[in-house]
Amino acid sequence: MIHIDLNILDGDLDFNSVFEPSQLTQAQVIAQDIKHRIIESGMLTRLIKLRNNNSIAPILTELELEVEKDDRLKPGTIELFYNSDHTLSIHAETRQYNINTQAGSI
């Protein structure tokens, strides 16, 4: 299966130098889909103002399980990190492209 999608940046289309919508391919598409899945899940709002690791850990586990639902990723390769600047970083290995993809900071 070929993965091609429009690049969404900060909730809007991203345009290239000649003002055409820029495209994502392969693992970049999967990473963008994961990012949107997490945003649309509504779980991120539960992390707002939490500082206690005991309160944050269960939400991160739920987010990791949500990411695991994507069958384009290899099970067991998903790593979710809660960064010191209160952003999330996700690393996972794709099935089709056999590369490690990063969903970026959310």
C-alpha positions in Angstrom: 0.0 0.0 0.0 1.3 3.5 -0.9 0.9 6.1 1.8 0.5 9.7 0.6 -1.2 12.5 2.4 -1.3 16.3 2.6 0.9 17.8 5.3 -1.0 19.4 8.1 1.0 21.8 10.2 -0.5 23.5 13.3 -4.0 22.5 12.2 -3.7 23.9 8.7 -2.3 22.9 5.3 1.4 23.4 4.7 2.3 24.9 1.4 5.6 24.5 -0.5 7.6 27.4 -2.2 5.2 27.5 -5.2 2.1 27.6 -2.9 1.0 24.0 -3.6 0.0 21.8 -0.7 3.0 19.9 0.5 2.7 16.1 0.7 3.9 13.5 3.1 4.9 9.9 2.1 5.5 6.6 3.7 6.3 6.7 7.4 5.7 10.4 7.6 2.0 9.7 6.8 1.8 7.2 9.6 3.4 9.6 12.1 0.9 12.3 11.2 -2.0 9.9 11.5 -0.8 8.9 15.0 -0.4 12.5 16.0 -4.0 13.2 14.9 -5.3 10.1 16.6 -3.8 11.2 19.9 -5.2 14.8 19.6 -8.6 13.5 18.6 -8.7 11.0 21.5 -9.1 13.9 24.0 -6.6 12.4 26.4 -4.2 15.2 26.1 -6.4 17.6 28.0 -6.2 15.3 31.1 -2.5 16.0 31.2 -2.9 19.7 31.6 -1.4 21.0 34.9 -0.4 17.5 36.1 3.0 17.4 37.7 2.8 14.2 39.8 4.3 11.3 37.9 1.8 9.0 39.6 -1.0 10.9 38.0 0.7 11.2 34.6 1.7 7.5 34.2 -1.8 6.0 33.7 -2.7 8.6 31.1 0.6 7.8 29.2 -0.3 4.1 29.3 -3.7 4.8 27.8 -2.1 6.9 25.1 0.4 4.2 24.3 -2.5 1.7 24.0 -4.3 4.1 21.7 -1.2 4.2 19.5 -0.9 0.4 19.6 -4.2 0.2 17.8 -2.6 1.3 14.6 -1.9 -1.9 12.7 0.8 -0.2 10.5 3.1 -0.3 13.5 5.0 -3.2 14.9 3.6 -4.2 18.3 6.0 -3.7 21.2 8.1 -1.1 19.4 6.1 1.9 20.5 7.8 4.2 23.0 6.0 7.2 24.4 8.0 9.9 26.3 6.7 12.8 28.4 9.3 15.4 27.9 10.4 18.0 30.5 8.8 20.8 28.4 5.4 18.9 28.8 5.3 17.6 25.3 5.0 14.0 24.1 7.4 12.3 21.8 6.5 8.9 20.2 8.9 6.5 18.6 7.7 3.4 16.8 8.8 1.0 14.1 6.5 0.6 11.0 5.7 -2.8 9.6 5.9 -1.8 5.9 8.9 0.5 5.9 10.9 -1.2 8.6 12.1 2.1 9.9 11.6 3.9 13.1 9.2 6.8 12.8 8.7 9.7 15.2 5.3 11.3 15.6 7.1 14.4 16.9 6.2 16.5 19.8 2.5 16.9 20.6 
